[in-house]
Amino acid sequence: MYRLLVLLLLPLSMFAELKIAVTYPYIGALVKEIAKDNANTYVLAKGNWDPHFVVPRPSLIAKVRRAEGLIINGGELEIGWLPPLIRRASNSRIAKGTSGYLDLSVYIEFLEKPTRLDRADGDVHPQGNPHYHLDPNNILILANVIREFLISLDAENKTAYDKNFQTFKNMWSLKIKEWDEKMKDKKGMKVVQYHNNLAYFNKAYSLNNIGTIEPLPGIPPSSRHTLELINTMKTQKPSAILHDVYHSTKTAQFISSKTGVPIVIMPHDIESLDEIEDLVSLFDYLTSAIK
């Protein structure tokens, strides 16, 4: 009876979990690594969806409305679907510019920054390529930023967040060494992609992307571009066609049949394939897929 009375007299804040909405599964995984039981994480997009296009369903609006913090990838990756969610949720705690809003892209050095912005160049992101989380070295930067964000919202649990981050950092640093060792003989390997979402992964492991099946970002492949790419591949002899999980492989299969270059499915996020259950298995898969 005495213990029950003590519990009832304790402030509710001691038992409250932070409610954090995140745009993509990889961000949710990082929040869970750093927060553990101190946060309830709402992931808005599924890992096998095209990250550029998410339908703002009522269930997602409800998640954003409940959130005390919102963490986004940024780089305008969510520009087509997140703003309507935020407007409909009417949650002032996570509005852009508030302490409850975190744009991870601010802390990353972007690749492929455009020298001009013209719709004739396709769906170009003004800041550069937004798929930066596929460099495992950037994951540590993001984890530390999330640690600081959680502390800013919940200073009482600073010690736990710091400890969890250090544990994650130690584990991830060892995995980076393992992945570097696995990929060291792949340096200079030529590859083709459907969409250049692997730019950061390719840079991290010195892979040479010689072309994309898309003629321009976000533009479906044309017959003319496909034939030109086939000719390029016959000359340069890439080792693989690296393909995402959310575009059709029909054109890639045609190109593969004409060039003999195999298609390798490269997941971009957690749960984009059944076997990708967490961040470690994502990069285990990516670094093992290329032969």
C-alpha positions in Angstrom: 0.0 0.0 0.0 2.9 2.4 0.9 4.7 1.7 -2.4 1.5 2.4 -4.3 1.0 5.7 -2.5 4.6 6.7 -3.3 4.1 5.9 -7.0 0.9 7.9 -7.1 2.6 10.9 -5.5 5.5 10.9 -8.0 5.2 13.4 -10.9 3.8 12.1 -14.1 6.8 13.3 -16.0 8.9 10.6 -14.4 6.9 8.0 -16.3 6.2 9.8 -19.5 7.9 8.8 -22.7 8.8 11.3 -25.3 6.6 11.0 -28.4 8.9 11.4 -31.4 7.6 11.3 -35.0 10.2 10.5 -37.7 9.9 10.5 -41.4 11.8 7.2 -42.3 12.6 3.9 -40.6 16.3 4.5 -40.4 15.7 7.6 -38.3 13.3 5.7 -36.1 16.0 3.1 -35.6 18.5 5.7 -34.5 16.0 7.3 -32.0 15.3 3.8 -30.5 19.1 3.2 -30.2 19.6 6.4 -28.3 16.4 6.7 -26.4 15.6 3.1 -25.6 12.5 3.1 -23.4 12.5 6.8 -22.9 10.7 7.6 -26.2 7.8 6.3 -28.2 8.8 6.5 -31.9 6.2 7.0 -34.7 7.7 6.2 -38.1 5.7 7.8 -40.9 7.0 6.1 -44.1 7.5 2.4 -44.7 10.9 1.1 -45.7 9.7 -0.4 -49.0 8.0 2.9 -50.2 9.6 5.4 -52.5 10.9 7.9 -50.0 9.9 10.8 -52.3 6.2 9.9 -52.3 4.1 9.1 -49.2 0.4 9.4 -49.0 -0.7 11.7 -46.0 -3.2 9.3 -44.5 -5.3 10.2 -41.4 -3.2 7.7 -39.3 -0.1 9.6 -40.1 -1.7 12.9 -39.3 -2.7 11.5 -35.9 0.9 10.5 -35.2 2.2 14.0 -36.1 -0.5 15.6 -34.0 0.6 13.6 -30.9 4.3 14.1 -31.3 6.5 16.3 -29.1 9.3 16.1 -31.5 9.7 15.6 -35.3 12.8 14.4 -37.0 13.1 14.6 -40.8 15.7 13.6 -43.3 15.5 17.0 -45.0 17.2 18.0 -48.2 13.7 18.3 -49.6 13.3 14.5 -49.7 10.0 14.9 -47.9 8.9 18.1 -49.7 6.1 16.4 -51.7 4.3 14.8 -48.7 5.4 16.1 -45.3 4.2 19.8 -45.4 0.5 18.7 -45.8 0.8 16.4 -42.8 2.2 19.1 -40.6 -0.5 21.6 -41.7 -3.3 19.1 -41.0 -1.8 18.0 -37.7 -1.8 21.6 -36.4 0.8 20.7 -33.8 2.7 23.9 -32.8 5.3 21.8 -30.8 6.8 20.4 -34.0 6.5 23.3 -36.4 9.6 24.2 -38.4 11.8 26.6 -36.5 10.7 25.3 -33.1 12.7 23.3 -30.6 10.7 20.2 -31.4 11.7 20.2 -35.1 14.9 18.6 -36.3 16.2 18.6 -39.9 19.1 16.1 -40.0 20.3 17.3 -43.4 21.6 20.5 -41.8 24.5 18.5 -40.3 25.6 16.8 -43.5 27.9 17.8 -46.3 25.8 17.2 -49.5 27.0 15.6 -52.7 25.8 16.6 -56.1 24.9 20.2 -55.3 23.3 21.6 -58.5 24.9 24.6 -60.2 21.5 25.6 -61.5 17.8 24.9 -60.8 15.9 24.1 -63.9 12.9 21.7 -64.3 14.5 20.7 -67.6 17.1 18.9 -65.5 14.5 16.6 -63.8 13.6 16.4 -60.2 16.7 18.0 -58.8 17.0 18.7 -55.1 18.3 22.2 -54.5 20.6 21.2 -51.6 22.1 18.2 -53.4 21.5 14.5 -53.2 19.4 13.8 -50.1 20.2 10.1 -49.6 23.1 10.7 -47.3 22.2 8.1 -44.7 23.6 5.4 -47.1 27.1 6.4 -46.1 27.6 4.5 -42.8 30.0 7.2 -41.6 27.1 9.7 -41.7 25.1 7.5 -39.4 27.4 8.4 -36.4 26.9 12.1 -37.2 23.1 11.6 -37.2 23.2 9.5 -34.0 25.0 12.3 -32.1 22.6 15.0 -33.5 19.7 12.9 -32.3 21.3 12.5 -28.9 21.5 16.2 -28.5 18.0 16.7 -29.7 16.6 14.2 -27.2 18.5 15.8 -24.4 17.1 19.2 -25.4 13.6 17.8 -25.0 14.2 15.7 -22.0 17.2 16.9 -20.0 16.3 14.6 -17.1 17.4 11.6 -19.0 20.6 13.1 -20.4 22.8 10.4 -18.7 20.8 7.6 -20.3 21.0 9.2 -23.8 24.7 9.8 -23.5 25.3 6.2 -22.4 23.2 4.7 -25.1 24.9 6.9 -27.7 28.3 5.8 -26.6 27.3 2.1 -26.7 25.9 2.6 -30.2 29.0 4.5 -31.3 31.4 1.8 -30.1 29.4 -0.9 -31.9 28.9 1.1 -35.1 32.6 2.0 -35.3 33.5 -1.7 -35.2 31.0 -2.4 -37.9 32.4 0.4 -40.1 35.8 -1.3 -40.0 34.2 -4.6 -40.9 32.4 -3.1 -43.9 35.5 -1.3 -45.0 37.4 -4.6 -45.0 34.6 -6.3 -47.0 34.5 -3.5 -49.6 38.3 -2.8 -50.0 38.7 -4.9 -53.1 35.6 -3.2 -54.8 37.4 0.2 -55.1 37.0 1.5 -58.7 34.3 -1.0 -59.6 32.0 0.4 -62.2 28.2 0.2 -61.6 24.9 1.5 -63.1 21.9 2.5 -61.1 18.2 3.2 -61.7 18.2 6.3 -59.6 21.3 7.8 -58.0 20.2 7.0 -54.4 23.5 5.2 -53.7 25.7 8.2 -54.3 27.0 8.4 -50.7 27.4 4.6 -50.5 29.4 4.6 -53.7 31.6 7.5 -52.5 32.2 5.8 -49.2 33.5 2.6 -51.0 34.9 4.2 -54.1 32.4 2.7 -56.5 32.2 4.4 -59.9 28.7 5.0 -61.1 28.8 5.3 -64.9 25.1 6.0 -65.6 21.5 5.8 -64.5 18.5 4.1 -66.1 16.6 7.3 -65.5 17.7 9.8 -68.1 17.2 12.6 -65.5 16.2 12.4 -61.8 12.6 11.4 -61.5 12.1 11.0 -65.2 11.1 7.5 -66.4 13.5 5.8 -68.9 13.0 6.5 -72.6 13.9 4.1 -75.4 16.6 6.4 -76.7 18.3 6.8 -73.3 18.1 3.1 -72.7 19.8 2.2 -76.0 22.5 4.9 -75.3 23.1 3.4 -71.8 23.4 -0.1 -73.3 26.1 1.1 -75.7 27.9 2.8 -72.8 27.8 -0.4 -70.7 29.1 -2.5 -73.6 32.1 -0.2 -73.8 32.8 0.4 -70.1 31.7 -3.0 -68.8 30.2 -2.3 -65.4 30.0 -5.1 -62.9 26.4 -4.6 -61.8 23.1 -2.7 -62.2 22.3 -1.5 -58.7 18.5 -1.2 -58.4 16.3 0.1 -55.7 13.3 -1.8 -54.4 10.5 0.6 -55.3 10.9 1.1 -59.1 10.0 -1.6 -61.6 13.0 -3.6 -62.8 11.5 -4.1 -66.3 13.9 -1.8 -68.1 16.8 -3.1 -66.0 16.0 -6.6 -67.0 16.0 -5.6 -70.7 19.4 -3.8 -70.3 20.7 -6.9 -68.4 19.6 -9.2 -71.2 21.5 -7.0 -73.8 24.7 -6.5 -71.8 25.0 -9.6 -69.5 25.4 -7.2 -66.5 23.5 -8.7 -63.5 20.9 -6.8 -61.5 21.6 -6.4 -57.8 18.7 -5.2 -55.6 20.0 -2.6 -53.1 17.6 -1.8 -50.3 17.6 1.8 -49.1 16.1 1.5 -45.7 15.0 -0.8 -42.9 12.2 -3.2 -43.9 12.7 -2.4 -47.6 13.4 -6.2 -47.8 12.2 -8.8 -45.3 15.7 -9.5 -44.1 16.5 -5.9 -43.4 15.5 -5.6 -39.8 17.8 -2.9 -38.5 20.6 -0.6 -39.5 23.3 -3.2 -39.1 21.5 -5.7 -41.4 21.0 -2.9 -43.9 24.7 -2.3 -44.3 25.5 -6.0 -43.9 23.3 -6.6 -46.9 24.6 -3.7 -49.0 28.2 -4.6 -48.5 27.6 -8.2 -49.2 25.4 -7.8 -52.3 28.1 -6.5 -54.6 30.3 -9.4 -55.8 
